Amino acid sequence: MTTTDRPTRAPRRDATENRAALVQAARTLLQADPDASLEAIAAHAGLSRRAVYGHFPSRDDLVREVVTGGAERILAAMPSRAALAGLPPASRLAAIAVALWTEVSHVRSMAVIAVRGPLVETVATVFAPLREQVRDACTLGIADGTLRDDVDAETLGRLVEGACLAVLDEAARSGTSDDAGRRMVVVSALGMAGVDWRTALLALPTHTPVPEDHA
């Protein structure tokens, strides 16, 4: 067989599979125990600790991969600008809050790691477009008088975000049900924006199906 006749060697498939297995193992174990060790994650993936270093220099790098990937998936599931364009400001905030809850309710511990841990700046960069949509809704609501106007839109957006995170913290701590969490996140977000809780409940989307793999 000549040199030109030799088949081109394909990349080792197991390297790609091992990396994917590590990421999946990290997602599973960190959701159950945010302090899960690298050894435990490697064992769950069927690999040795030494094998992990062929893919990730450290546990922090593996966690960063998991958290960043999760944030990107959540962002992709958020309502588009076109979908929000016809809604009043309070309904925009409610739609964003419910979509966010739907995506994070099944991974609460990991979500808390993402938004409260050392990777918060990394996650903030990924979520920049979502924050912009929240700020836009606040700007419109301040302008038309439906949201509180004692603070500027930038500040109000951060306050609304903080209210959503408070619900996530409570849900992770107490095991809040999915329906209760959905109501809480809308009431908390809109309440921070200046909408009373009864009116906030009226803004709750009436049909918010949860994907089967999120149930």
C-alpha positions, 0 to 999 in steps of 0.5 A: 500500500502506497502512502496515498493509498493509506486511509486517513486516520479519524480522530479518536472517538473516545476522546470526544465521548469522554469529554461529553461524559465528564460534562454530563457527570459534572452536571448530575453530581453538582446538581445533587452536591455543589461541592462534588469532588473531581474524583467523584465526577471522574468516577461517575463518568467511568474515568480516572482523575488523571484522565480528566486532566486530558480534557480540563486543567482543573475542577474549576475549568470543568465547572466553568464548562458546565455553567457556561453551557447551561447559561447559553442553553437558558439564554437560547430558550428565552423569548425573542424580542419579536415575541415580546414586542407586542406585550405591555411592559409588565407582561414582558417582565412576567414572560421573561421571569416564567421562561427563566423559571422554566429553564432553571427550576429543574437545576436549582442547585446548579443555577445557584452556583451559576449566579452566586458563585465565582463564575458570576461574571462569566454568566453575566456576560452570557446573559447580557442580551437578557438583561438588555431585554429586562432593561428595555421593558423597564424603560417602557414601563417607566415611560408609560407609568405602569412601573415605578419611576423612582429609580432609573431603568438600569437600576430597576432592571437590576432590582428585578433581577435580584428579586428573581434570584431571591426566589431561586435561592428560596426554591433551592433551599425549601424545595418549592413546587414548580407551580408555586415557584412560577407564581413567586418569580412573577409576583416578586419580579413585578412587585419589585417593579412596582406592580401589586401582587394581585395585578402581578398574578394577572400578568402570569402567562396562562399557558407555560408548558414545561418540556418533558425532560424538565418535568 
